[in-house]
Amino acid sequence: MTQSLTALLAQKTFSTADIARLLSLTGPADVELLRSRAHELVLKHCGSHVFFRGLIEFSNICVSDCNYCGIRKSNEAVDRYMLSKDDILESARFCAEVGYGSAVLQSGERIDEAFVAFIEDIVRSIKKETVSSTLPGGLGITLCVGEQTEDVYRRFYNAGAHRYLLRIETTSPTLFAKIHPPQQSLANRMDCLDRLRRVGFQVGTGVMIGLPEQTIEDLANDIQFFKRTSIDMIGMGPYIVHHQTPMAHYDRDIAARKDAVFLLALKMIAVTRIVCKDVNIAATTALQAMQYDGREQGLCFGANIVMPQTTPVDVRNNYLLYEGKPCLDENASQCKSCLERRIRSVGREIGTNEWGDSQHFAARS
């Protein structure tokens, strides 16, 4: 006799088959049960607050050539840029002044010493310049600057960054090889996550949902990976085609599956919340790129983090990992007001002047 969905959702531990079953739900009543359970668990383990991470996309210069990415090094149509230290500090000060509590420094991938030293200097400067009575430790800082050596990660950590996001994109070796160039390996990406953990970072990763040839079993294995490796924070989103990449020919396939991929992305958030309980999960911008209220739906399915844009408006069009990215023409203040309305519209509170660190990291530490 097939186990009831209610009983399955109440389990403490989940097999890969259990996870695949939850990801395969399609009936509205079943999906609502899934959503409701995930929402219950985010409130129980993380509270009702949604935490902001002010996003500063400070450079689109990249040495990597990922097949899905609009800023891949081989894309000669992109206008390359790197923000000055003053521009980055201005965005960071805005984050601190409006109560975001944290910022994300994100860029294309580089491994040269000049780049590493620049990040060290920026992190130290942000920490120094954002100390206040409401933020006695300065802004919380997440870095998202790709694969680095353990020594470099330690330099970033010692400078004052304490969270690091390195998306694995998929744990399937076959899929990983199809969407990355030969010089990038799944093994090294996993090693980097181990290095980050050894250094002391709160470790974040994530996957793309709806990749061509991706199966439900692939996604179930991804969630098992999050659980097995004790990931602290997770950023996932639907795969969206960029036409200046080698994967542009998948546009019709992705367009035909758009609604199904969007729902699958929501289910991935919910099932990850149900399996991993106390991790931080982002309602990503890619959700809003697919549906106007995508980020709100992500929050309703168990997410507790959003990343408002604070990148200067004049360069945002040059940082397009995928097409159709929203919020390109809103300044930082407009983006803040918009997201506050969206969060309150689903009955959640905004965590101001807080780092909003992962409860999972606190427990494992």
C-alpha positions as CSV (number, residue, x, y, z in Angstrom):
1,M,0.0,0.0,0.0
2,T,1.4,3.4,-1.0
3,Q,2.3,5.6,2.0
4,S,0.1,8.6,2.3
5,L,1.6,12.0,1.4
6,T,0.7,13.4,4.8
7,A,2.7,10.6,6.5
8,L,5.6,11.1,4.1
9,L,5.8,14.8,4.7
10,A,5.9,14.1,8.5
11,Q,9.0,11.9,8.3
12,K,12.3,13.0,9.9
13,T,14.6,11.4,7.3
14,F,14.1,10.8,3.6
15,S,15.4,8.3,1.0
16,T,16.2,9.4,-2.5
17,A,13.0,7.7,-3.6
18,D,11.0,9.7,-1.1
19,I,12.6,13.0,-2.4
20,A,11.9,12.0,-6.0
21,R,8.3,11.3,-5.1
22,L,7.8,14.7,-3.5
23,L,9.5,16.4,-6.5
24,S,7.1,14.6,-8.8
25,L,3.9,15.9,-7.2
26,T,1.7,17.7,-9.7
27,G,-1.8,17.8,-8.4
28,P,-2.8,21.1,-6.9
29,A,-3.9,19.6,-3.6
30,D,-0.7,17.6,-3.2
31,V,1.5,20.6,-4.2
32,E,-0.3,22.7,-1.6
33,L,0.3,20.1,1.1
34,L,4.0,20.2,0.1
35,R,4.1,24.0,0.2
36,S,2.3,24.1,3.6
37,R,4.7,21.7,5.2
38,A,7.7,23.7,3.9
39,H,6.2,26.9,5.1
40,E,5.6,25.4,8.5
41,L,9.2,24.3,8.8
42,V,10.8,27.5,7.7
43,L,8.8,29.3,10.4
44,K,9.7,26.7,13.0
45,H,13.5,26.5,12.2
46,C,14.3,29.9,10.8
47,G,11.5,32.2,12.1
48,S,9.2,34.5,10.1
49,H,12.0,37.0,9.1
50,V,13.2,37.3,5.6
51,F,16.8,38.5,5.5
52,F,18.2,40.8,2.8
53,R,21.6,40.4,1.2
54,G,22.4,43.5,-0.8
55,L,23.8,42.3,-4.1
56,I,26.9,44.0,-5.5
57,E,27.9,42.5,-8.9
58,F,31.2,44.3,-9.0
59,S,32.8,42.7,-12.1
60,N,31.8,40.7,-15.1
61,I,35.3,39.8,-16.1
62,C,35.6,36.0,-16.1
63,V,38.3,33.4,-16.9
64,S,35.7,30.6,-17.0
65,D,33.8,29.5,-20.1
66,C,30.6,27.8,-18.7
67,N,28.3,26.8,-21.5
68,Y,25.2,28.3,-20.0
69,C,26.5,31.7,-18.7
70,G,26.1,35.0,-20.4
71,I,29.3,36.5,-19.1
72,R,31.5,33.5,-20.1
73,K,34.9,34.6,-21.3
74,S,34.2,33.7,-24.9
75,N,31.2,36.0,-25.2
76,E,32.7,38.9,-27.1
77,A,29.4,40.8,-27.1
78,V,29.6,41.7,-23.4
79,D,31.0,45.0,-22.3
80,R,33.4,44.1,-19.5
81,Y,33.6,46.2,-16.4
82,M,35.0,46.3,-12.9
83,L,33.7,48.7,-10.3
84,S,36.1,50.9,-8.4
85,K,36.7,50.5,-4.7
86,D,34.7,53.7,-4.2
87,D,31.7,52.4,-6.1
88,I,31.7,49.2,-4.2
89,L,32.0,51.0,-0.9
90,E,29.1,53.3,-1.8
91,S,26.9,50.3,-2.5
92,A,28.0,48.7,0.8
93,R,27.3,51.9,2.8
94,F,23.8,52.0,1.3
95,C,23.2,48.4,2.5
96,A,24.3,49.3,6.0
97,E,22.3,52.6,6.1
98,V,19.0,51.0,5.0
99,G,19.2,48.1,7.4
100,Y,20.1,45.2,5.1
101,G,22.6,43.8,7.5
102,S,24.5,41.9,4.9
103,A,25.9,42.3,1.4
104,V,26.9,39.8,-1.3
105,L,30.0,40.6,-3.4
106,Q,29.7,38.7,-6.7
107,S,31.7,38.7,-9.8
108,G,33.0,36.6,-12.7
109,E,35.8,34.2,-11.7
110,R,39.4,35.3,-11.6
111,I,42.3,33.7,-9.7
112,D,45.1,36.3,-10.2
113,E,46.8,37.9,-7.3
114,A,45.6,41.4,-8.1
115,F,42.0,40.2,-8.0
116,V,42.5,38.3,-4.7
117,A,44.2,41.3,-3.1
118,F,41.5,43.7,-4.3
119,I,38.8,41.5,-2.6
120,E,40.8,41.3,0.6
121,D,41.1,45.1,0.7
122,I,37.4,45.6,-0.2
123,V,36.2,43.3,2.5
124,R,38.4,44.9,5.2
125,S,37.2,48.4,4.1
126,I,33.5,47.4,4.1
127,K,33.8,45.9,7.6
128,K,35.6,49.0,8.9
129,E,33.3,51.6,7.3
130,T,30.0,49.9,8.1
131,V,30.4,49.6,11.9
132,S,27.6,51.4,13.8
133,S,25.5,51.1,16.9
134,T,23.0,49.0,14.9
135,L,25.7,46.9,13.2
136,P,28.5,46.6,15.7
137,G,30.3,44.0,13.6
138,G,29.7,45.9,10.4
139,L,27.9,44.4,7.4
140,G,27.8,40.6,7.1
141,I,29.7,39.7,3.9
142,T,29.0,36.8,1.5
143,L,31.5,36.3,-1.3
144,C,30.6,34.6,-4.6
145,V,33.8,34.7,-6.7
146,G,34.3,31.1,-7.8
147,E,36.8,28.4,-7.3
148,Q,39.9,29.3,-5.4
149,T,42.7,27.6,-3.4
150,E,42.3,27.0,0.3
151,D,44.9,29.6,1.0
152,V,42.9,32.2,-0.9
153,Y,39.7,31.3,0.9
154,R,41.6,31.7,4.2
155,R,42.7,35.2,3.1
156,F,39.1,36.2,2.3
157,Y,37.9,34.8,5.7
158,N,40.6,36.5,7.7
159,A,39.8,39.8,5.9
160,G,36.2,39.6,7.4
161,A,34.0,37.6,5.0
162,H,32.2,34.8,6.7
163,R,29.8,33.3,4.1
164,Y,30.7,32.0,0.7
165,L,28.4,30.9,-2.1
166,L,29.8,28.4,-4.7
167,R,27.0,26.9,-6.7
168,I,27.7,23.3,-7.9
169,E,24.9,23.6,-10.5
170,T,24.4,19.8,-10.6
171,T,25.8,16.8,-8.8
172,S,25.4,14.7,-11.9
173,P,28.9,14.1,-13.4
174,T,27.3,13.7,-16.9
175,L,25.3,16.9,-16.7
176,F,28.2,18.8,-15.1
177,A,30.4,17.9,-18.0
178,K,27.8,19.0,-20.6
179,I,27.4,22.5,-19.2
180,H,31.0,23.2,-18.3
181,P,34.3,23.3,-20.4
182,P,36.7,20.3,-20.0
183,Q,39.1,22.2,-17.7
184,Q,36.4,22.5,-15.0
185,S,35.6,19.4,-12.9
186,L,32.9,18.4,-10.6
187,A,35.5,16.9,-8.3
188,N,37.3,20.2,-7.9
189,R,34.0,22.1,-7.2
190,M,33.3,19.6,-4.4
191,D,36.8,20.0,-3.1
192,C,36.3,23.8,-3.0
193,L,33.2,23.3,-0.8
194,D,35.3,21.2,1.5
195,R,38.1,23.9,1.6
196,L,35.5,26.5,2.5
197,R,34.2,24.4,5.3
198,R,37.7,23.8,6.7
199,V,38.5,27.5,6.6
200,G,35.4,28.2,8.7
201,F,33.0,29.8,6.2
202,Q,29.2,29.3,6.2
203,V,29.1,27.3,3.0
204,G,26.5,27.9,0.3
205,T,25.9,26.1,-2.9
206,G,23.0,25.4,-5.3
207,V,21.8,24.0,-8.6
208,M,20.0,24.9,-11.7
209,I,16.6,23.4,-12.2
210,G,15.2,22.4,-15.6
211,L,18.5,21.8,-17.4
212,P,18.1,19.8,-20.7
213,E,18.3,16.1,-20.0
214,Q,18.1,16.6,-16.2
215,T,15.9,14.0,-14.4
216,I,13.9,14.1,-11.2
217,E,16.5,11.6,-9.8
218,D,19.3,14.0,-10.6
219,L,17.5,16.7,-8.5
220,A,16.8,14.2,-5.7
221,N,20.5,13.4,-5.6
222,D,21.3,17.1,-5.4
223,I,19.1,17.5,-2.3
224,Q,20.7,14.4,-0.8
225,F,24.1,16.1,-1.4
226,F,23.0,19.2,0.4
227,K,22.0,17.1,3.4
228,R,24.9,14.7,3.3
229,T,27.5,17.4,3.1
230,S,25.8,19.7,5.7
231,I,25.4,22.7,3.4
232,D,24.5,25.9,5.3
233,M,22.8,28.0,2.7
234,I,21.3,27.2,-0.7
235,G,20.6,29.3,-3.8
236,M,18.6,27.5,-6.6
237,G,16.8,28.8,-9.6
238,P,15.3,27.7,-12.9
239,Y,17.6,27.4,-15.9
240,I,17.0,30.3,-18.3
241,V,18.6,30.4,-21.7
242,H,21.1,33.1,-22.7
243,H,21.3,33.3,-26.5
244,Q,25.0,34.3,-26.5
245,T,26.0,30.8,-25.2
246,P,26.5,27.3,-26.7
247,M,23.2,26.3,-25.1
248,A,21.2,28.8,-27.0
249,H,19.6,26.1,-29.1
250,Y,17.7,24.9,-26.1
251,D,15.5,28.0,-26.1
252,R,12.4,26.3,-27.6
253,D,12.7,23.3,-25.3
254,I,12.9,25.6,-22.2
255,A,10.1,27.8,-23.4
256,A,7.8,24.8,-23.9
257,R,8.6,23.6,-20.4
258,K,8.5,27.0,-18.7
259,D,5.5,26.5,-16.4
260,A,6.7,23.0,-15.4
261,V,10.2,24.2,-14.7
262,F,8.9,27.1,-12.6
263,L,6.8,24.7,-10.5
264,L,9.7,22.3,-10.2
265,A,11.9,25.1,-8.9
266,L,9.3,25.9,-6.2
267,K,9.1,22.2,-5.3
268,M,12.9,22.1,-5.1
269,I,12.8,24.9,-2.5
270,A,10.1,23.2,-0.6
271,V,11.6,19.7,-0.6
272,T,15.0,21.1,0.4
273,R,13.4,22.9,3.3
274,I,11.6,19.7,4.4
275,V,14.8,17.6,4.1
276,C,17.4,20.1,5.4
277,K,15.2,21.9,7.9
278,D,17.3,24.8,9.2
279,V,19.4,26.0,6.2
280,N,19.1,29.4,4.6
281,I,17.4,29.2,1.2
282,A,17.2,32.1,-1.2
283,A,14.2,33.1,-3.3
284,T,16.2,33.9,-6.3
285,T,15.8,36.6,-8.9
286,A,15.5,33.9,-11.6
287,L,12.1,33.0,-10.1
288,Q,10.9,36.5,-10.7
289,A,12.3,36.4,-14.2
290,M,9.9,33.5,-15.0
291,Q,6.9,34.9,-13.1
292,Y,6.2,38.4,-11.8
293,D,5.6,37.1,-8.3
294,G,8.2,34.4,-8.4
295,R,10.1,35.5,-5.4
296,E,7.0,35.8,-3.3
297,Q,6.1,32.2,-4.3
298,G,9.6,31.1,-3.4
299,L,9.1,32.6,0.1
300,C,5.7,30.8,0.4
301,F,7.5,27.5,-0.5
302,G,10.1,27.8,2.2
303,A,12.7,30.4,1.3
304,N,13.9,32.9,3.8
305,I,16.5,35.0,2.0
306,V,16.2,37.6,-0.8
307,M,19.0,39.6,-2.6
308,P,18.0,43.1,-3.6
309,Q,20.0,44.8,-6.3
310,T,22.5,47.4,-5.2
311,T,24.8,47.2,-8.2
312,P,25.0,50.6,-10.0
313,V,22.2,50.8,-12.6
314,D,24.6,51.8,-15.4
315,V,26.4,48.4,-15.4
316,R,23.6,46.0,-14.6
317,N,22.8,45.2,-18.2
318,N,26.4,43.9,-18.5
319,Y,25.9,41.3,-15.7
320,L,23.4,39.0,-17.4
321,L,24.0,35.3,-16.6
322,Y,20.7,34.6,-18.2
323,E,18.2,36.7,-20.2
324,G,15.1,38.5,-18.9
325,K,16.7,39.4,-15.6
326,P,14.3,41.7,-13.7
327,C,15.1,44.9,-11.7
328,L,17.7,46.2,-14.2
329,D,16.4,49.8,-14.3
330,E,15.4,50.2,-10.6
331,N,17.9,52.1,-8.4
332,A,18.8,50.5,-5.1
333,S,16.1,52.5,-3.2
334,Q,13.4,51.5,-5.6
335,C,14.5,47.8,-5.4
336,K,14.4,48.0,-1.6
337,S,10.8,49.4,-1.6
338,C,9.6,46.9,-4.1
339,L,11.0,43.9,-2.2
340,E,9.6,45.1,1.1
341,R,6.2,45.3,-0.4
342,R,6.5,41.8,-1.9
343,I,7.7,40.3,1.4
344,R,4.9,41.9,3.4
345,S,2.3,40.8,0.8
346,V,2.9,37.1,1.8
347,G,2.7,37.8,5.6
348,R,6.5,37.7,6.3
349,E,8.6,40.1,8.3
350,I,11.8,41.8,7.3
351,G,14.9,41.1,9.4
352,T,16.6,44.5,9.5
353,N,20.1,45.2,10.8
354,E,20.8,41.5,11.2
355,W,23.3,39.2,9.5
356,G,20.6,36.5,9.3
357,D,23.2,33.8,9.6
358,S,22.3,30.2,8.9
359,Q,20.8,28.3,11.9
360,H,22.2,25.2,10.4
361,F,25.7,26.7,10.7
362,A,25.1,27.6,14.3
363,A,24.0,24.1,15.1
364,R,26.9,22.4,13.3
365,S,29.5,24.8,14.8
